[in-house]
Amino acid sequence: GDDSKALMKIYLPAIEGFVPDEAVRCLRAFIEFCYLARRDIHDTVSIAQMDDALVEFHQHRKIFEEHGIRLNFNLPRQHSARHWTLLIREFGAPNGLCSSITESKHIKAVKKPWRRSNRFKALQQMLYINQRLDKLSAARIDFVRRGMLEPKRSRHGKRRPPTDRSTANLDHDGGPVEGNDVPTEALLSTTISYRKIDVNQLAATLAQDNVATLLQDFIFYQLHPEANSTTMDTLPDVSELQISVHPSAVAVFHAPSDLCGTQGLSSERIRAVSSWQGGAGRYDCIFVETDPIALGMLGLDVAQVKAFLSFTYGSRVYNCALVSWFSRLGEKPDETTRMWMLEAAYDDEDHEDDNRDNEKQRYNSIISMDSVVRAAHLIPIFGNAKFLPRGLTPNHTLTTIFRGWYVNKYIDYHAFEIAF
């Protein structure tokens, strides 16, 4: 159950180039069907998309027969997929209902009571065990309500607080967000790695020599959003800025198809730290809204966060991020995987000589936290490479060792809904 779901998130980029494209398309169609079925609300469009994905899956799965992998497809769970859209029309969106739920209850109601029995005519013993456990649970709820017992505590011995904006600064990677009228936004952590350093110190800390110019451009366009270009005379003075560096931010977004709070909100921590858990640095990627009207990836860009910054200029506090940009490969997703492909974006003046890779500079800029949507997950395009370089570690995943990356829309259901 859980292992299969985890594989679904990264399976397509891993096998693309190593198996026939027909097999990749088959798996992609089935995964899309599963992700569409998970949506919290269905309409005629989503149901039609499910039907199309299922037809495509049946069409492409013939390759497994042609290569002798399967003799037939008389598989109960695959057959039941034919009835999903009809049942959704009759009963509504399943919204996460799956066999793993019944499996978990099967463990609690059958397997564990069986192990407690003497294994001889165990049914009556199992029923008694379940009955007594239910009574104990009901008694505990009643005792807690009366104040006779403390509420359940976490494994660490602390009472579980509700996840809301008040917990956004704790060291967690995100999860459901409870509460009413919680805005969807990206908030910097209250923890500060470097407090009120000047521009020269910031440049040395981030190894970013042109950070002063990037700050000038950012402030100018924040003050003059309609401007098309800048000149040296119009750029603000940043020599007196006192800048703080934050290790992370928390994005709160509406994701009702995933595990979420009662209002459909979820949170996700985005990190930009030079050392993560005593190892190499961790610099997460983000979706940046560039066109609020365009649909899917046509209205989003992807960047890697190099640092989260905050400073005050002209009595106004600016929360922002230094990012390295990616650019899209093509005007539409890859035909086989249906995922958008990216390449590293470089400064314009570095495109003239593509043979001098070591001198090319990544295109960096500073953006407002208001434009950050959530974290993005990128997977390298491995192609048909037989071997990866020796000594490759996870922190090399987003370096230019790889020439391209997939935008992994299968990392969760919300990403699937926005990165199409």
FENGI-V983177 format. One line per field, one symbol per residue. phi: phi as a letter, one per 30 degrees, with the letter a starting at -180 (. if undefined). burial: # if it has 16 or more other ideal C-beta (glycine too) atoms within 10 Angstrom, else .. Layout:
# FENGI-V983177
phi->???
burial->???
This chain:
# FENGI-V983177
phi->.ddddddedbddddcdjcbeedddddddddddedddddedbcbdddddddddddddddddddddddcidbdabdceddddddcdddddddcjddhjdaddddddddddcbdddddddcichdedddddddddddddddddedddddidbddecdddicdddddbddcdcddbcjldccjchdddaccddddbdbchcddddddddchbdcdddddddddedddbdddcabbddcdddcdcdcccccdabcccbdbddcdbddcicbbacccbbdbchicddbbdcbdcdcbdcdchddcbbcbcdcacbbacbiicdccabdbcccbdcjcaddddchcdcbbdcceedcddbddcddcdcddcacbdddcdcadcccbeddicddbcedidbeddecddecdabcdddcdadddddccc
burial->.......##.###..#.....###################.#...##.##..##.###.##.#.................#..##..#....#..#............#...#...........##..#.................................###..#.....#.###...#..#####...##..#.#..##.##.#..##.#########.............#.#..#.###########.####.##...#########..#.....#######........#.#############.#....#########.##...##.#######.###.............#.######.#.############...............#...#..################
